[in-house]
Amino acid sequence: MYGNWGKFLRVNLSTGEVKVEEYDEEFARKWLGSRGLAIYLLLKEMDPMVDPLSPENKLVITPGPLSGTSAPTGGRYNVVTKSPATGFITMANSGGYFGAELKFAGYDAIVIEGKAEKPVYIYIKDENVEIRDASHLWGKLVSETEEAIRKEIGSKKLRIALIGPAGENLVKFAAVMNDGHRAAGRGGVGAVMGSKNLKAIAVEGSKTVSIADKQKFMLTIREKINKLRNDPVAGGGLPNYGTAILVNIINENGLYPTRNFQTGVFEHAYEQSGEAMAAKYLIRNQPCYACPIGCGRVNKLPTIGVTEGPEYESTWALGANLGINDLASIIEANHRCDELGLDTISTGGTLGTAMELYEKGLITDEELGEAPPFRWGNTEVLHYYIDKLARREGFGDKLAEGGYRLAESYGHPEYSMSVKKLELPAYDPRGAEGHGLGYATNNRGGCHIKNYMISPEILGYPYKMDPHDVSDDKVKMLIIFQDLSALIDAAGLCLFTTFGLGADDYRDMLNAALGWDYSTEDYLKIGERIWNAERIFNLKAGLDPAKDDTLPKRFLEEPMPEGPNKGYVVRLKEMLPRYYALRGWTEDGKVPKEKAKELGIEEFI
């Protein structure tokens, strides 16, 4: 088999058993790998109704067939599990070098089961797999843990995926970190890892991923890299200014969420933009494995020294969403989130919810005591509460449950800007209605990256669409983006490659690497299969489409108050029934047996 090894590790932390299991190429042709392999295993082996933080939940860490190859951005991996934040499936994706190193060790995935009696970490060196004591690492920051494990093992080649104190303390939005500042961030995957008493996975490998036709593959890769380098976003904006180049673009288009999505225009946007960051703090860009784009930022501040980030979403979540415009404070807060192992989007979203609850008089100064007040623009909120919530200290214990549960505890869940209890990212859907439909129907909840309709609605990829068009063409485009994102995740590539590459380009790379002769439609069918399998998992986990496939009331009933989208709401009721129909689902949003049979997943119905 090419690309995939056809084998994965299964580690049972309760018993200490480690074994290697295999699958054949017929399976790979159906599920491809990574996100596809993971959802199959979870549906096959686990009751979707399990408590996400119980030993019965499984954690699948998995690169794709192009991970560890020279394919552009071929270093991605997914962490797939049942989310403690949403109660549904989550698939958190990360870059850096860990995913490639796991492939070099000879594995397509690690399936983590059970719970260790005391803190442990897993050390993998090719065929040698050890479960080691991590009691001395428990409580340490991400950088401290990485340093300690490297010193203990004594290898410069080592790559580590790990959790910080937030994961240990079961914060609902704790991340799995790797390479210092790369994060599998969304859905609380770090809390699941912490619930298993698993501090880290350290990997080093010596193998080379097999390619079916090396010459054809290299020629194909060169062509795709040239496409990316000649693209104005992938080859210009992202390398020069990072993802925060979007700050000004999204703000000028009137959908840059400000003060917990109360409006879509931030008066100080330029001060936290990628352009401002480059002028004040940037040292260099930082690419992930095999990445020709290099959107990562290496910044230097007098207060903390050299750090990486923040990305666009983090800049917004810790900035405009809180009414904060001090870029230095945003960079410091992002650094602290990385060290503690926190998802920056949910961190900022939860703090934004707290600020609005405070503004409305629901959180009071009496309750907070000597802690900083949740006032818009108050940078003390960042410096104080991020540590408190990661350690569940004081009011931080409430924040650690996420924005939805926080708002619900005060009787006002409508002040949480979340979908399926996952905090929303940096695009107000009143300025991009197809993107809003994507939020409502995303399998992991309030997520942008798995259905990035900002591309056609704002940026013009693959072509420009009216952001307020709600026709069938818009719905069909969303479905293509969802299925394509599932395919790209399953392949082990970065979704930023869609700035420059189309579905045919992924077909070319996969066929050359795997030795297949699949059409573009064949590959998109894999994406559709993965998306539908995840939907089936969610339905079995208790998803109620009538209640859960929706948006916060603000977007449906409160018109945008200013800017280019003034007066608009999201017309979700017009789009959602047509989305179900075009998906081939029932009127109430369920996957029927006929559709499951068409996709070859009827065993899960």
LUMLUMVO-515436 format. One record per residue (C-alpha): x, z, y. Coordinates in Angstrom, 2 decimals. Each point is the difference from the previous one (the first is absolute). Last residue first. Layout:
REC_u_w_v
REC_X_Z_Y
...
END
This chain:
REC_u_w_v
REC_-27.88_10.46_3.29
REC_3.71_0.43_-0.82
REC_0.03_-2.23_-3.09
REC_-1.51_-2.76_2.17
REC_3.35_-0.53_1.67
REC_0.57_-3.68_-0.85
REC_-0.68_-1.25_3.53
REC_-3.10_-2.02_-0.95
REC_-1.07_2.90_-2.25
REC_0.19_2.44_2.92
REC_-2.08_-2.36_2.11
REC_-2.66_-0.32_-2.68
REC_0.01_3.74_-0.67
REC_-0.85_0.72_3.63
REC_2.45_1.53_2.49
REC_-2.06_2.26_2.27
REC_-0.73_-0.35_3.70
REC_-3.74_0.72_0.17
REC_-0.94_-3.67_0.18
REC_2.03_-0.62_-3.14
REC_3.52_-1.41_0.13
REC_1.14_-3.62_-0.04
REC_2.50_0.67_2.76
REC_-1.89_-2.47_2.20
REC_-3.19_2.01_-0.57
REC_1.60_3.37_0.76
REC_1.60_-1.39_3.16
REC_-3.31_-1.57_1.00
REC_-1.70_3.38_-0.24
REC_2.83_1.58_2.06
REC_0.10_-2.50_2.86
REC_-3.21_0.49_1.97
REC_-0.12_3.76_-0.56
REC_3.59_0.25_1.19
REC_-0.70_-1.35_3.46
REC_2.88_1.92_1.57
REC_-0.75_1.03_3.59
REC_0.77_-1.96_3.15
REC_-0.85_0.87_3.62
REC_3.54_-0.25_1.35
REC_2.23_-1.96_-2.39
REC_2.36_-1.38_2.67
REC_0.41_3.44_1.62
REC_-2.41_2.88_0.35
REC_-2.62_2.25_-1.65
REC_-0.04_-1.50_-3.52
REC_-3.64_0.33_-1.03
REC_-0.98_3.23_-1.83
REC_-2.31_-0.61_-2.98
REC_1.91_-1.61_-2.87
REC_3.55_0.80_1.06
REC_-0.75_3.59_0.98
REC_-2.06_0.58_-3.15
REC_3.15_-0.06_-2.10
REC_0.11_-3.01_-2.32
REC_-1.74_-0.84_-3.26
REC_0.48_-0.76_-3.66
REC_-0.27_3.69_-0.99
REC_-3.68_0.90_0.32
REC_-1.78_-3.10_-1.28
REC_2.98_-0.84_-2.21
REC_-0.12_3.38_-1.79
REC_3.43_0.43_-1.57
REC_-0.06_2.64_-2.75
REC_3.33_-0.43_-1.80
REC_-1.58_-2.60_-2.29
REC_-0.87_-2.06_3.07
REC_3.54_0.48_1.26
REC_1.54_-1.18_-3.27
REC_-2.30_-3.03_-0.02
REC_1.12_-0.85_3.54
REC_3.62_0.25_-1.11
REC_-0.74_-2.42_-2.84
REC_-1.68_-2.34_2.50
REC_3.04_-0.09_2.27
REC_2.38_-0.47_-2.93
REC_-2.04_-2.88_-1.43
REC_-0.24_-1.65_3.43
REC_3.77_0.17_0.37
REC_0.46_-1.50_-3.46
REC_-2.49_-2.72_0.99
REC_2.15_-0.65_3.07
REC_2.84_-0.78_-2.39
REC_-2.03_-2.47_-2.02
REC_-1.34_-1.60_3.20
REC_3.55_-0.65_1.20
REC_0.63_-1.76_-3.29
REC_1.95_1.55_-2.85
REC_2.82_-1.90_-1.68
REC_1.98_3.00_-1.18
REC_3.75_0.44_-0.37
REC_-0.09_3.48_1.52
REC_2.41_-0.47_2.91
REC_-0.80_-3.62_0.84
REC_-3.73_0.54_-0.46
REC_0.03_3.18_2.08
REC_1.88_-1.55_2.91
REC_-2.16_-3.15_0.12
REC_-3.29_1.89_-0.33
REC_1.04_2.35_2.81
REC_0.62_-3.05_2.19
REC_-3.37_-1.53_-0.90
REC_-1.78_3.17_1.20
REC_1.50_-0.31_3.47
REC_3.29_0.97_1.60
REC_1.03_0.34_3.63
REC_-1.49_3.32_1.04
REC_-1.41_0.64_-3.49
REC_3.49_1.31_-0.75
REC_-1.04_3.18_1.80
REC_-1.96_0.88_-3.14
REC_3.22_1.01_-1.72
REC_0.74_-1.10_-3.55
REC_-0.25_1.61_-3.43
REC_-2.13_-2.67_-1.68
REC_-2.93_2.38_-0.51
REC_0.05_0.89_3.69
REC_-0.02_-3.70_0.91
REC_-2.91_-0.65_-2.39
REC_-2.05_2.92_1.32
REC_0.65_-1.21_3.56
REC_-1.17_-3.49_-0.99
REC_-3.26_1.36_-1.42
REC_-0.74_1.98_3.15
REC_1.06_-2.81_2.35
REC_-2.14_-2.53_-1.89
REC_-2.98_2.38_0.13
REC_0.47_0.42_3.75
REC_0.09_-3.76_0.49
REC_-3.27_-0.36_-1.90
REC_-1.63_2.59_2.27
REC_1.18_-1.84_3.11
REC_-1.24_-3.36_-1.32
REC_-3.33_1.63_-0.91
REC_-0.56_0.72_3.68
REC_0.79_3.18_1.92
REC_1.89_-1.56_2.92
REC_1.04_2.72_2.42
REC_3.75_-0.29_-0.59
REC_-0.26_-3.79_0.44
REC_2.37_-1.47_-2.57
REC_3.49_-1.34_0.62
REC_1.86_-1.68_-2.84
REC_2.15_1.18_-2.92
REC_0.68_2.25_1.86
REC_-1.27_-0.07_3.62
REC_1.25_3.38_1.22
REC_-3.32_1.61_1.01
REC_-2.79_-0.89_-2.44
REC_2.07_-1.95_-2.52
REC_2.80_2.56_-0.50
REC_-2.01_3.05_1.09
REC_-1.97_-0.64_-3.19
REC_2.62_1.99_-1.88
REC_-1.90_0.81_-3.18
REC_2.28_2.23_-2.11
REC_2.04_1.02_3.06
REC_-2.81_1.35_2.11
REC_-1.15_3.07_-1.92
REC_-2.86_2.43_0.52
REC_-1.03_0.28_-3.65
REC_2.12_-0.77_-3.07
REC_-2.22_-2.74_-1.39
REC_-0.55_-1.58_3.39
REC_-3.65_-0.92_0.61
REC_-0.70_1.80_3.28
REC_3.48_-0.56_1.44
REC_-0.15_-3.70_-0.83
REC_-3.41_-0.31_1.66
REC_1.64_1.47_3.09
REC_2.81_-2.55_-0.23
REC_-2.67_-2.68_0.04
REC_-1.37_1.65_3.13
REC_3.21_-0.13_2.00
REC_-0.34_1.70_3.42
REC_-2.69_2.48_-1.05
REC_2.24_0.56_-3.01
REC_2.40_2.15_2.06
REC_3.42_-0.76_-1.45
REC_2.75_2.59_-0.53
REC_-0.78_1.55_-3.37
REC_-3.07_1.86_-1.28
REC_0.11_3.42_-1.65
REC_-1.00_0.05_-3.67
REC_-3.22_1.99_-0.66
REC_-1.74_-3.01_-1.62
REC_0.45_-1.65_3.38
REC_1.44_2.07_2.83
REC_-0.31_0.61_3.72
REC_-0.97_3.65_-0.37
REC_-2.25_0.99_2.90
REC_-3.07_-0.98_-2.03
REC_0.78_2.84_-2.45
REC_-1.56_2.44_2.50
REC_-1.03_3.27_-1.65
REC_3.21_1.82_0.89
REC_1.23_-0.09_-3.61
REC_-0.97_-3.69_-0.08
REC_2.47_-0.73_2.80
REC_2.86_1.58_-1.96
REC_-1.11_-1.57_-3.28
REC_0.02_-3.42_1.64
REC_3.27_0.47_1.87
REC_2.16_1.05_-2.92
REC_0.20_3.12_-2.19
REC_3.40_0.91_1.45
REC_-1.61_0.46_3.42
REC_-1.90_3.06_-1.25
REC_3.19_1.57_-1.38
REC_1.79_-0.90_3.21
REC_-2.24_2.44_1.83
REC_2.30_2.72_-1.32
REC_2.66_-1.31_-2.39
REC_-0.70_-2.76_-2.50
REC_3.71_-0.92_-0.22
REC_-0.48_-3.66_0.93
REC_-2.83_1.03_2.36
REC_2.19_2.44_1.89
REC_2.96_-2.35_0.25
REC_-2.12_-2.76_1.54
REC_-1.87_2.57_2.13
REC_2.75_1.11_2.36
REC_2.04_-2.98_1.20
REC_-2.89_-2.42_-0.09
REC_-2.54_2.26_1.72
REC_2.66_0.96_2.54
REC_-0.12_-3.64_1.15
REC_-3.33_0.70_1.77
REC_-1.40_-3.40_0.97
REC_-3.57_0.88_-0.89
REC_-0.40_3.76_-0.30
REC_0.04_1.71_-3.39
REC_1.12_3.39_1.34
REC_3.43_1.28_-1.10
REC_-0.04_3.04_-2.32
REC_-0.28_3.43_1.62
REC_-3.53_0.56_-1.28
REC_-1.38_-3.18_-1.53
REC_-3.43_1.46_-0.75
REC_-0.32_1.53_3.45
REC_1.11_-3.26_1.59
REC_-3.01_-1.67_-1.59
REC_-0.59_-2.80_-2.50
REC_-3.58_-1.20_0.43
REC_0.21_-0.29_3.78
REC_-0.44_-3.78_0.07
REC_3.58_-0.50_1.20
REC_1.21_2.27_-2.80
REC_-1.85_-2.06_-2.61
REC_1.46_-3.10_1.66
REC_3.50_1.42_-0.24
REC_-0.49_1.09_-3.62
REC_-1.11_-3.53_-0.95
REC_3.08_-1.40_1.71
REC_2.18_2.47_-1.93
REC_-1.56_-1.27_-3.24
REC_0.56_-3.62_0.95
REC_3.58_0.68_1.05
REC_0.82_1.63_-3.33
REC_-2.07_-2.58_-1.87
REC_2.00_-2.84_1.51
REC_3.32_1.85_-0.28
REC_-0.30_0.58_-3.74
REC_2.07_3.15_-0.47
REC_3.16_0.79_-1.97
REC_1.41_2.91_2.02
REC_3.12_-1.91_1.04
REC_-1.95_-3.20_0.63
REC_-2.62_1.85_2.06
REC_2.80_1.60_2.02
REC_1.53_-3.38_0.78
REC_-3.39_-1.33_1.12
REC_-0.41_3.02_2.27
REC_3.42_-0.58_1.56
REC_-0.78_-3.69_0.59
REC_-3.35_0.89_1.58
REC_1.61_2.67_2.20
REC_2.56_-2.56_1.22
REC_-2.75_-2.54_0.67
REC_-1.92_2.31_2.35
REC_-3.41_-1.72_0.34
REC_-2.31_2.47_-1.72
REC_-3.78_-0.49_0.19
REC_-0.27_1.20_-3.59
REC_-0.87_-3.41_-1.46
REC_2.36_-1.50_2.56
REC_3.03_1.78_-1.46
REC_0.40_1.61_-3.42
REC_-2.39_-2.45_-1.66
REC_1.10_-2.91_2.21
REC_3.75_0.32_-0.57
REC_-0.65_0.72_-3.68
REC_-2.07_-3.17_-0.42
REC_2.57_-2.13_1.85
REC_3.02_1.30_-1.91
REC_1.96_3.02_1.12
REC_2.65_-0.33_-1.15
REC_3.34_1.09_-1.38
REC_2.15_2.86_1.24
REC_3.31_0.60_1.76
REC_0.44_3.12_2.13
REC_-2.77_2.59_0.17
REC_-0.10_1.12_3.66
REC_2.21_-2.64_1.64
REC_-2.04_-2.77_-1.62
REC_1.28_-2.91_-2.07
REC_-2.12_-2.70_-1.61
REC_0.30_-2.08_-3.16
REC_-3.06_-2.24_-0.19
REC_-1.32_-1.77_-3.11
REC_-1.31_-3.56_0.50
REC_2.86_-1.64_-1.89
REC_-1.56_-3.40_-0.71
REC_2.37_-1.54_-2.57
REC_-0.70_2.81_-2.48
REC_1.89_0.13_-3.29
REC_-0.23_3.83_-0.11
REC_-1.37_1.51_3.21
REC_1.22_-1.07_3.42
REC_1.10_2.38_2.77
REC_0.16_-1.13_3.62
REC_2.70_1.28_2.34
REC_0.75_2.72_2.56
REC_-3.41_0.19_1.70
REC_-0.70_2.84_2.46
REC_-0.89_-1.17_3.49
REC_-0.34_-3.79_0.27
REC_-0.96_-0.58_-3.62
REC_-2.60_2.78_0.14
REC_-1.49_-1.42_3.19
REC_-0.35_-3.45_-1.58
REC_-1.46_1.49_-3.16
REC_-2.64_1.64_2.13
REC_-0.40_3.67_0.92
REC_0.26_-0.32_3.79
REC_-1.87_-3.32_-0.15
REC_-3.14_1.74_-1.25
REC_-0.35_2.44_2.92
REC_-3.55_-0.92_1.07
REC_-1.26_-0.10_-3.55
REC_-2.89_-2.40_-0.64
REC_-2.30_0.11_-3.03
REC_-2.20_2.97_0.86
REC_-1.22_3.25_-1.56
REC_2.02_-0.91_-3.08
REC_1.52_3.46_-0.42
REC_1.49_0.08_3.49
REC_0.89_-3.70_0.11
REC_-0.36_-2.65_-2.67
REC_1.78_-3.23_1.00
REC_-2.89_-2.48_-0.32
REC_-0.11_-1.61_3.44
REC_1.92_-3.23_-0.59
REC_2.61_1.14_2.51
REC_0.40_3.23_-1.99
REC_0.44_-1.89_-3.28
REC_2.70_-2.25_1.44
REC_1.74_2.78_1.94
REC_0.33_2.27_-3.02
REC_0.57_-2.81_-2.51
REC_3.72_-0.22_0.80
REC_-0.03_3.44_-1.63
REC_0.50_-1.80_-3.32
REC_3.65_-0.44_0.84
REC_1.27_-1.28_3.35
REC_2.54_-2.72_-0.74
REC_-0.35_-0.37_-3.75
REC_-3.83_0.19_0.15
REC_-0.51_-2.27_3.01
REC_2.29_-2.83_-1.01
REC_0.37_-1.11_-3.62
REC_-3.05_1.65_-1.51
REC_-2.07_-0.38_3.19
REC_1.15_-3.36_1.42
REC_0.47_-1.53_-3.48
REC_3.26_-1.90_-0.43
REC_1.69_2.86_-1.84
REC_-2.97_0.36_-2.34
REC_-0.09_-3.70_-0.86
REC_3.75_0.01_-0.53
REC_-0.37_2.92_-2.40
REC_-2.65_-1.95_-1.91
REC_2.23_-3.06_-0.40
REC_2.97_2.09_-1.05
REC_-2.15_1.78_-2.59
REC_-1.19_-3.28_-1.50
REC_3.55_-1.31_-0.33
REC_1.06_3.30_-1.57
REC_-2.91_-0.05_-2.44
REC_0.59_-3.59_-1.02
REC_3.62_0.79_-0.76
REC_-0.80_3.22_-1.82
REC_-2.78_-1.40_-2.18
REC_-1.62_2.79_-2.06
REC_1.50_2.95_1.92
REC_1.13_3.21_-1.72
REC_0.38_3.12_2.15
REC_3.57_1.27_-0.13
REC_0.84_3.33_-1.62
REC_2.23_2.86_1.17
REC_-2.51_2.60_1.13
REC_-0.12_3.14_2.09
REC_-3.09_2.12_0.53
REC_-0.89_3.42_1.41
REC_-3.65_1.09_-0.22
REC_-0.86_2.99_2.16
REC_-1.82_3.30_0.47
REC_-2.38_-0.09_-2.95
REC_-1.99_3.23_-0.25
REC_-2.95_-2.08_-1.25
REC_-2.14_0.97_2.99
REC_2.92_-1.08_2.18
REC_-0.16_-3.57_-1.32
REC_-3.75_-0.04_0.63
REC_0.62_1.40_3.49
REC_2.55_-2.75_0.66
REC_-2.58_-2.65_-0.95
REC_-2.22_1.34_2.81
REC_-1.95_-3.18_0.75
REC_2.50_-1.94_2.06
REC_3.71_0.35_0.42
REC_2.24_-1.64_-2.51
REC_2.64_0.68_2.61
REC_3.42_-1.32_0.99
REC_1.92_2.35_2.29
REC_2.69_1.65_-2.09
REC_0.49_-2.65_-2.66
REC_-3.21_1.07_-1.69
REC_-3.05_2.06_0.93
REC_-3.21_0.75_-1.91
REC_-2.58_0.99_2.59
REC_-2.19_3.05_0.63
REC_-3.49_-0.79_1.28
REC_-2.06_2.71_-1.76
REC_2.73_2.58_0.56
REC_0.73_1.34_-3.46
REC_2.55_2.60_1.14
REC_2.77_-1.62_-2.03
REC_-0.95_-3.38_1.41
REC_0.22_1.28_3.57
REC_3.30_1.77_-0.75
REC_1.68_-3.36_-0.67
REC_-0.54_-2.42_-2.87
REC_2.36_-2.34_-1.79
REC_1.05_-3.52_-0.93
REC_3.78_-0.25_-0.43
REC_2.51_-2.80_-0.29
REC_3.45_0.72_-1.48
REC_2.80_-2.52_0.41
REC_2.37_2.51_1.64
REC_-0.08_2.18_-3.11
REC_1.10_3.63_-0.25
REC_-3.02_1.39_-1.85
REC_-0.07_3.37_1.76
REC_1.28_-1.33_3.33
REC_-2.58_-2.77_0.01
REC_-2.71_2.50_-0.95
REC_0.96_2.39_2.83
REC_0.21_-2.73_2.64
REC_-3.40_-1.45_-0.96
REC_-1.56_3.45_0.08
REC_1.42_0.86_3.40
REC_-1.16_-3.32_1.44
REC_-3.55_0.52_-1.32
REC_-0.27_3.61_1.15
REC_0.51_2.82_-2.49
REC_-2.74_2.30_-1.22
REC_0.67_-0.61_-3.68
REC_3.54_-1.31_-0.49
REC_1.47_3.06_-1.76
REC_-2.95_0.04_-2.40
REC_0.71_-3.63_-0.87
REC_0.86_0.32_-3.71
REC_0.71_-3.31_-1.70
REC_-2.12_-2.39_-2.06
REC_2.44_-2.55_-1.39
REC_-0.19_-3.74_-0.74
REC_2.95_-1.98_-1.39
REC_-0.95_-3.59_-0.78
REC_1.08_-1.27_3.45
REC_0.97_3.06_2.00
REC_-3.18_1.91_0.78
REC_-0.09_3.55_1.38
REC_-3.40_1.67_0.26
REC_-0.47_3.03_2.24
REC_-1.45_3.36_-0.85
REC_-1.89_2.91_1.58
REC_-1.38_2.47_-2.56
REC_-2.53_-0.20_-2.84
REC_-0.08_-3.80_0.29
REC_-3.38_-1.68_0.33
REC_-1.64_-2.75_-2.03
REC_0.73_-3.74_0.17
REC_2.35_-2.25_1.95
REC_-0.04_-3.71_-0.87
REC_3.22_-1.66_1.11
REC_-0.15_-3.75_0.50
REC_1.61_-3.39_-0.60
REC_3.16_1.52_-1.47
REC_3.52_-1.24_-0.68
REC_2.17_2.20_2.21
REC_0.47_-2.96_2.35
REC_-3.79_-0.08_0.38
REC_0.03_3.63_1.13
REC_2.78_-0.92_2.43
REC_-2.14_-2.75_1.56
REC_-2.87_2.42_0.61
REC_2.30_2.64_1.51
REC_1.65_-2.28_2.54
REC_-2.10_0.22_3.18
REC_-3.62_-1.05_-0.25
REC_-3.12_2.02_-0.66
REC_-3.59_-0.53_-1.13
REC_-2.74_2.58_-0.52
REC_-2.73_-1.03_-2.44
REC_-2.94_2.36_0.14
REC_-2.99_0.21_-2.28
REC_-2.88_2.28_0.97
REC_-0.45_3.71_0.72
REC_0.79_-0.74_3.63
REC_2.79_2.36_1.02
REC_0.95_1.21_-3.48
REC_0.54_-3.66_-0.95
REC_-0.14_-1.15_-3.61
REC_3.32_-1.66_-0.74
REC_2.19_-2.98_0.85
REC_3.45_0.15_1.57
REC_1.09_-3.57_0.70
REC_3.45_-1.57_0.23
REC_1.69_-2.44_2.35
REC_3.55_-1.33_-0.17
REC_-0.48_-3.75_-0.14
REC_-0.37_-0.44_3.78
REC_1.01_-3.70_-0.25
REC_0.53_-0.84_-3.68
REC_3.57_0.90_-0.94
REC_-1.20_1.98_-3.01
REC_-0.33_3.77_-0.38
REC_-3.75_-0.08_0.47
REC_-1.31_-3.47_-0.86
REC_-1.72_1.20_-3.19
REC_-1.51_3.00_1.80
REC_1.05_3.61_0.65
REC_-1.97_2.93_-1.45
REC_-0.58_3.69_0.43
REC_-3.14_1.01_-1.91
REC_-1.30_3.54_0.50
REC_-2.54_1.31_-2.47
REC_-2.75_2.56_0.62
REC_-0.57_2.34_-2.95
REC_2.48_2.56_1.35
REC_-2.51_0.74_2.78
REC_0.47_-0.93_3.67
REC_-2.22_-3.10_-0.12
REC_-2.75_1.91_-1.85
REC_-1.08_-2.39_-2.73
REC_-3.08_-2.22_0.48
REC_1.94_-3.25_-0.56
REC_0.52_1.07_-3.64
REC_3.45_-1.24_-0.90
REC_1.59_-2.27_-2.59
REC_-1.40_-3.51_0.28
REC_-1.10_0.10_3.63
REC_3.26_1.61_1.09
REC_2.12_-2.35_-2.10
REC_-1.77_-3.12_1.27
REC_0.23_1.21_3.60
REC_3.75_0.50_-0.36
REC_0.86_-3.31_-1.65
REC_-1.81_-1.90_2.75
REC_1.58_2.02_2.84
REC_3.43_-0.55_-1.58
REC_-0.27_-2.97_-2.38
REC_-1.44_-3.51_-0.53
REC_-3.41_1.25_-1.28
REC_-1.16_-2.88_-2.23
REC_3.23_-1.90_-0.51
REC_1.79_3.33_-0.43
REC_-2.33_0.96_-2.87
REC_0.69_-3.29_-1.76
REC_3.69_0.62_0.65
REC_0.00_3.10_-2.18
REC_-0.10_3.73_0.64
REC_2.45_2.74_-0.95
REC_0.21_3.78_0.06
REC_3.09_2.16_0.54
REC_-0.21_3.72_-0.66
REC_0.69_3.32_1.68
REC_-1.52_3.24_-1.26
REC_0.52_3.12_2.13
REC_-3.29_1.44_-1.24
REC_-1.80_0.65_3.29
REC_2.13_-2.48_1.97
REC_-1.03_-2.93_-2.17
REC_2.18_-2.93_0.98
REC_-1.02_-3.53_-1.02
REC_2.58_-2.63_0.85
REC_-0.88_-3.68_0.20
REC_0.67_-3.18_-1.93
REC_-0.54_-3.75_0.25
REC_3.17_-0.45_2.02
REC_-1.89_-1.94_2.67
REC_1.67_-2.90_1.80
REC_0.48_-2.04_-3.17
REC_-1.25_0.84_-3.48
END
